[in-house]
Amino acid sequence: MKDKIKLDIISDVVCPWCIVGYKRLEAAITEMGIEDQVEIEWQPFELNPHMPVEGENVQEHIENKYGASREDQKRSQEQMAAAGEALGFKFDYFDDMKIVNTRDAHVLIDFAKEKGKQTALKLRLITAFFSERKDVSDRKVLLKEVEAIGLDSKEALARLENKEAKKEIQTKEAYWQSLGVNSVPTVVFNTKSALTGAQPIEVYKQVLTELLQESES
């Protein structure tokens, strides 16, 4: 049996380009018919690790952090919505939208990995945030989404209350940052090469094709 291509996807659940990049990568894998030859593991990255519990209005946050005007943001959101729509993903931006702390979300994504449902929870949380106007820093919301993919919410809550689990997320983040990952999405192929940003489908196909040829030679 051939070794699978290992894809480590470093991303955050409140990063719009992360879902666009993943959907393009997913399309590349599907079009090539290599679903059974690829193994995906999601790795944590917090865009705003020091975000307080109450969160911050998205527009104000982007204005303060990146200096983008409201008009520029509006254009960017429209472009993002169009990019999402082309991939079957809905971005529902609204005026009172908040950027939130995502550490608990990453703890649960790690928990879901042990249960073989990591991608299911990752996509559920991204959809909850961008498409359903849900606060993915709220533990009640998080536990409902855990149940929605068929996992035990009591077990999940115990993980959230485990201080070591949060430290583990920070350790993983530090590891990837030590390797030079400082923006997301970043896809690492077989721990050897990486692509940063939401690349076109054809670019992902080209890299995957080269990796398959390497494994066969």
Wavefront OBJ file of the C-alpha trace (Angstrom):
o trace
v 0.000 0.000 0.000
v 1.315 3.425 -0.951
v 1.947 5.997 1.745
v -0.704 8.677 1.943
v 0.110 12.319 1.270
v 0.050 14.032 4.676
v -1.490 17.496 4.609
v -1.134 19.650 7.710
v -3.501 22.611 7.360
v -2.645 25.450 9.724
v -5.651 27.738 10.063
v -8.180 29.513 12.276
v -11.971 29.094 12.314
v -12.510 32.867 11.946
v -10.191 33.187 8.926
v -12.231 33.618 5.709
v -9.363 32.770 3.344
v -8.825 29.527 5.282
v -12.170 28.080 4.198
v -11.717 29.348 0.625
v -8.289 27.716 0.507
v -9.605 24.463 1.950
v -12.539 24.327 -0.477
v -10.137 24.798 -3.395
v -7.830 22.108 -2.026
v -10.828 19.806 -1.531
v -11.917 20.456 -5.138
v -8.413 19.600 -6.369
v -8.413 16.318 -4.420
v -11.921 15.428 -5.665
v -11.168 16.277 -9.296
v -8.046 14.099 -9.134
v -10.008 11.280 -7.457
v -7.365 10.815 -4.754
v -9.515 11.126 -1.614
v -8.189 7.792 -0.321
v -4.562 8.838 -0.906
v -4.639 11.960 1.261
v -4.602 12.353 5.044
v -5.569 15.765 6.454
v -4.716 17.028 9.926
v -5.817 20.484 11.074
v -3.300 22.481 13.093
v -4.131 25.450 15.336
v -3.419 29.103 14.619
v -5.048 31.947 16.514
v -5.345 35.176 14.556
v -6.137 36.993 17.812
v -4.917 34.944 20.793
v -5.397 37.863 23.182
v -8.961 38.672 22.096
v -11.069 39.245 25.254
v -14.207 37.235 26.017
v -16.573 39.912 24.695
v -14.864 39.947 21.276
v -14.614 42.992 19.013
v -16.710 44.334 16.151
v -15.212 42.964 12.915
v -15.186 46.311 11.104
v -13.539 48.126 14.025
v -11.070 45.276 14.486
v -9.936 45.279 10.835
v -9.766 49.073 10.824
v -7.568 49.079 13.944
v -5.401 46.074 13.040
v -4.895 46.578 9.300
v -5.917 50.192 8.701
v -8.587 49.181 6.172
v -11.400 51.700 5.626
v -15.067 50.654 5.837
v -15.342 51.036 2.038
v -12.328 48.786 1.467
v -13.769 46.240 3.874
v -17.109 46.268 2.083
v -15.399 45.560 -1.239
v -13.288 42.840 0.352
v -16.364 41.183 1.889
v -18.153 41.228 -1.461
v -15.133 39.590 -3.117
v -14.981 37.017 -0.329
v -18.694 36.246 -0.673
v -18.242 35.729 -4.431
v -15.214 33.471 -3.883
v -17.191 31.459 -1.341
v -20.252 31.194 -3.558
v -18.136 29.776 -6.399
v -17.088 26.991 -4.015
v -20.509 26.374 -2.468
v -19.771 28.232 0.774
v -21.894 31.088 2.147
v -20.315 34.133 3.776
v -22.961 36.102 5.661
v -21.292 39.332 6.767
v -23.363 41.697 8.924
v -22.761 45.040 10.681
v -22.741 43.676 14.247
v -20.464 40.730 13.406
v -17.760 40.167 16.026
v -14.303 38.675 15.816
v -13.886 36.325 18.798
v -11.350 34.315 20.755
v -10.905 30.838 19.228
v -8.762 28.919 21.721
v -11.676 26.795 22.997
v -12.596 26.016 19.387
v -9.067 24.723 18.750
v -9.163 22.608 21.920
v -12.327 20.925 20.631
v -10.930 20.459 17.111
v -8.037 18.590 18.750
v -10.563 16.565 20.776
v -12.484 15.709 17.590
v -9.271 14.459 15.937
v -9.050 11.679 18.537
v -12.588 10.648 17.563
v -11.905 10.651 13.817
v -14.117 13.694 13.265
v -11.650 16.555 13.103
v -12.560 17.823 9.630
v -16.270 17.506 10.409
v -15.975 19.749 13.479
v -13.599 22.212 11.829
v -16.010 22.774 8.931
v -19.009 22.887 11.290
v -17.414 25.672 13.357
v -16.333 27.692 10.316
v -19.861 27.410 8.922
v -21.375 28.364 12.289
v -19.258 31.520 12.392
v -19.396 32.704 8.782
v -22.753 31.382 7.581
v -24.967 31.152 10.677
v -23.990 34.226 12.760
v -22.962 32.099 15.747
v -20.446 33.038 18.434
v -17.810 30.293 18.301
v -16.250 31.494 21.561
v -19.465 30.691 23.467
v -19.141 27.270 25.099
v -22.868 26.558 24.771
v -22.586 27.121 21.008
v -19.422 25.019 20.797
v -20.955 22.095 22.672
v -24.061 22.144 20.465
v -21.845 21.965 17.382
v -19.941 19.057 18.948
v -23.258 17.245 19.407
v -24.284 18.135 15.837
v -21.441 15.981 14.477
v -22.266 13.116 16.845
v -19.739 13.609 19.643
v -20.370 13.631 23.404
v -20.751 17.171 24.770
v -19.955 16.141 28.369
v -16.669 14.652 27.248
v -16.021 17.804 25.202
v -16.756 20.057 28.189
v -14.309 18.073 30.321
v -11.662 18.708 27.667
v -12.433 22.443 27.674
v -11.959 22.531 31.447
v -8.602 20.751 31.199
v -5.822 23.360 31.513
v -3.298 21.026 29.897
v -5.455 20.852 26.761
v -5.168 24.633 26.314
v -1.414 24.496 26.885
v -1.180 21.791 24.226
v -2.791 24.157 21.687
v -0.249 26.863 22.503
v 2.582 24.325 22.201
v 1.374 23.270 18.750
v 0.995 26.885 17.638
v 4.531 27.653 18.818
v 5.858 24.611 16.934
v 4.414 25.703 13.589
v 5.478 29.301 14.167
v 9.026 28.084 14.887
v 8.974 26.543 11.398
v 8.093 29.932 9.899
v 4.300 29.733 9.692
v 3.086 33.279 10.387
v 0.000 33.585 8.195
v -2.944 31.381 7.349
v -4.010 29.288 5.626
v -0.739 27.395 5.278
v -0.815 23.874 3.862
v 2.252 21.743 4.607
v 2.766 18.759 2.279
v 4.437 15.672 3.790
v 6.188 17.985 6.325
v 8.545 19.047 3.494
v 6.995 21.848 1.450
v 4.277 24.428 2.024
v 1.841 26.749 0.285
v 0.551 29.863 2.014
v -2.714 31.620 1.170
v -5.782 30.393 -0.681
v -4.175 29.075 -3.852
v -6.071 28.335 -7.094
v -7.335 24.764 -7.563
v -4.798 24.175 -10.361
v -1.869 25.028 -8.078
v -2.993 22.459 -5.503
v -3.427 19.886 -8.278
v 0.074 20.547 -9.568
v 1.680 20.045 -6.134
v -0.382 16.930 -5.396
v 0.488 15.466 -8.810
v 4.200 15.998 -8.178
v 3.938 14.334 -4.753
v 2.116 11.329 -6.227
v 4.784 10.972 -8.923
v 7.516 11.133 -6.258
v 5.874 8.387 -4.219
v 5.615 6.148 -7.297
v 9.223 6.620 -8.450
l 1 2 3 4 5 6 7 8 9 10 11 12 13 14 15 16 17 18 19 20 21 22 23 24 25 26 27 28 29 30 31 32 33 34 35 36 37 38 39 40 41 42 43 44 45 46 47 48 49 50 51 52 53 54 55 56 57 58 59 60 61 62 63 64 65 66 67 68 69 70 71 72 73 74 75 76 77 78 79 80 81 82 83 84 85 86 87 88 89 90 91 92 93 94 95 96 97 98 99 100 101 102 103 104 105 106 107 108 109 110 111 112 113 114 115 116 117 118 119 120 121 122 123 124 125 126 127 128 129 130 131 132 133 134 135 136 137 138 139 140 141 142 143 144 145 146 147 148 149 150 151 152 153 154 155 156 157 158 159 160 161 162 163 164 165 166 167 168 169 170 171 172 173 174 175 176 177 178 179 180 181 182 183 184 185 186 187 188 189 190 191 192 193 194 195 196 197 198 199 200 201 202 203 204 205 206 207 208 209 210 211 212 213 214 215 216 217
